[in-house]
Structures are given as C-alpha cells and as structure tokens.
Amino acid sequence: MKYYISLAFITIFCIVFGLIKYRHSSDFVITPPNNFTNKLGSNYGILIISEAGCIACNKEYFNFILDNAVNKDNIIIYSTASGMRLDISPFIGDTIHNLIDNKQNILDKLNLEDGSYFIDINKNKVDTIIPINVFNINQSLDYIKTMRYFK
C-alpha cells in the first residue's frame, strides 16, 4: 500500500513540476527574420529543437515537428541541433521553407536554457513558453496539438 501511495505522490509531483515550468511573458517582443515577416502576421508558433536534455523527448518532439509543422506558414522551426545526438538529416537541404538553422542564438535572445521549446507568439509578443523535457513531454505535446497552428 505504501508503494502505491509513494508512486502516486511521485507521479503527481512530476506532473505538477512539469506544468509549473510553463512560462508566460507577454512583455517580451520578438521580431521574426525578414524572410518570414510577410507570411507570419502577428500570431505564430516557434518550435525550437535541441539535443540538450532528454534525447528520447527530443526525438519524439522532432517527429512531432516533422509530422505537423514542416512548411507551415504560421510556424518557424529553429534547429539548434548539431546532429551528434539526434538525426537531423530531414532538416538538411532547402526543402523545408520554415526552418532556420540557428545553433543557439534564439535561446540566447530569449534568455532560455539550452533545450527544446514551443513558443506561442501573440500580437508579436511572447505569450507562452513550453519547455519540452522528461517531466512534461506527453502533456506538452498534447497541449501543443490543440493550438491553432496545428488544426
């Protein structure tokens, strides 16, 4: 019985810790690269894929990006991945028009730790930042799938 109570407590702690990590910063304005300005409007999503942290989570997020975000006009994909821990071969070449090979600059500008994120931009301001990590991968992807960019 103690085992099940401990397991339940740990599960709830992990879920709550993962959900608390959602960040909200409506005062931070972000300017998209010039070649995206005309396509995006003022509401768009930014998906940042990295090799830092949980590699299984990043692989799942990478597959989500390939299945749902490639060549969408209301999404920018930033790749900070080098290809050492994550096979980014689908990102190589010019077939994905909404991909930016960024190698860390976007994370520095947003003052974020190295990792994978989804960022919701509303009226050119950062509305929500969702980290992709072991604590919240399933909840994060389920939430992101409900957003206007993926319907």
C-alpha positions in Angstrom: 0.0 0.0 0.0 2.8 2.4 0.9 4.4 1.6 -2.5 1.2 2.8 -4.4 0.9 5.9 -2.3 4.6 6.8 -2.9 4.1 6.1 -6.6 1.1 8.3 -6.8 2.9 11.1 -4.9 5.9 10.9 -7.3 3.6 10.9 -10.4 1.6 13.9 -9.1 4.9 15.7 -8.3 6.3 15.1 -11.8 3.1 16.4 -13.5 2.8 19.5 -11.3 6.5 20.2 -11.7 6.3 19.9 -15.4 3.2 22.1 -15.7 4.7 24.8 -13.4 7.6 25.1 -15.9 5.2 26.7 -18.5 6.4 30.3 -18.7 4.4 33.4 -19.6 6.0 36.7 -20.6 3.6 39.0 -22.5 6.1 41.9 -22.4 8.8 40.3 -24.4 8.6 41.3 -28.1 10.2 39.0 -30.7 10.9 40.0 -34.3 10.9 37.2 -36.9 13.6 37.1 -39.5 12.9 39.3 -42.5 12.2 36.5 -44.9 9.3 35.4 -42.6 7.7 38.8 -41.8 5.2 38.8 -44.6 4.0 35.3 -44.2 3.5 35.1 -40.4 1.4 38.0 -39.4 1.4 38.8 -35.6 0.4 35.4 -34.3 2.6 32.4 -34.9 4.4 29.5 -33.2 8.1 28.9 -32.8 9.3 25.4 -32.3 12.9 25.0 -31.1 14.6 21.6 -31.4 17.8 20.9 -29.5 19.9 18.0 -28.5 20.2 19.1 -24.8 18.3 17.2 -22.1 16.2 14.1 -22.7 17.2 12.6 -26.0 14.1 10.4 -26.2 11.9 13.5 -25.6 13.8 15.4 -28.3 13.3 12.5 -30.7 9.6 12.5 -30.0 9.4 16.3 -30.4 11.4 16.1 -33.6 9.0 13.5 -35.1 6.1 15.8 -34.0 7.7 18.7 -35.9 8.2 16.6 -39.0 4.6 15.3 -38.9 2.9 18.6 -38.0 5.0 21.7 -38.6 7.1 21.4 -41.7 6.4 24.1 -44.4 3.5 25.7 -42.4 3.3 29.5 -42.9 2.3 30.2 -39.3 5.3 28.4 -37.7 9.0 28.9 -37.5 11.2 26.0 -36.7 14.6 26.8 -35.1 17.1 24.0 -35.0 20.0 24.3 -32.5 20.8 20.6 -33.0 24.2 19.6 -34.5 23.2 16.1 -35.5 25.5 14.4 -32.9 22.7 13.0 -30.7 19.7 13.5 -32.9 19.4 12.5 -36.6 18.5 15.8 -38.2 19.0 14.6 -41.8 15.4 15.6 -42.8 16.4 19.2 -41.9 19.4 19.2 -44.3 18.8 20.8 -47.7 16.3 23.5 -48.8 13.1 21.5 -48.8 11.7 23.0 -45.5 11.0 26.7 -46.0 10.1 27.5 -42.4 13.4 26.1 -40.9 16.2 28.2 -39.5 19.5 26.6 -38.6 20.1 28.7 -35.5 22.7 27.0 -33.3 21.8 28.7 -30.1 21.1 32.4 -31.0 17.3 32.2 -30.4 17.8 30.7 -27.0 20.3 33.4 -26.0 17.9 36.1 -27.2 15.1 34.7 -25.2 17.3 34.0 -22.2 16.4 30.4 -22.2 18.5 27.4 -21.0 19.7 25.0 -23.8 16.8 22.7 -24.6 13.7 22.3 -26.8 10.7 24.6 -26.5 7.4 25.6 -28.1 6.8 29.4 -28.0 3.4 30.9 -28.8 3.7 34.4 -30.2 0.5 36.5 -29.9 0.5 40.1 -31.4 4.3 39.8 -31.9 4.8 39.2 -28.1 5.8 36.0 -26.4 2.6 34.7 -24.9 3.7 31.2 -23.7 6.9 29.3 -23.5 6.6 25.5 -23.1 9.8 23.5 -22.4 10.0 20.0 -23.8 11.5 17.7 -21.2 11.1 14.4 -19.4 8.8 15.9 -16.8 6.1 17.0 -19.3 6.7 15.6 -22.8 3.3 14.0 -23.1 1.3 16.8 -21.5 3.2 19.4 -23.6 2.7 17.7 -26.9 -1.0 17.1 -26.1 -1.4 20.8 -25.3 0.6 22.0 -28.3 -1.5 19.8 -30.6 -4.6 21.8 -29.5 -3.2 25.1 -30.5 -4.4 27.0 -33.6 -1.3 26.2 -35.6 -2.0 22.5 -35.8 -5.7 22.4 -36.6 
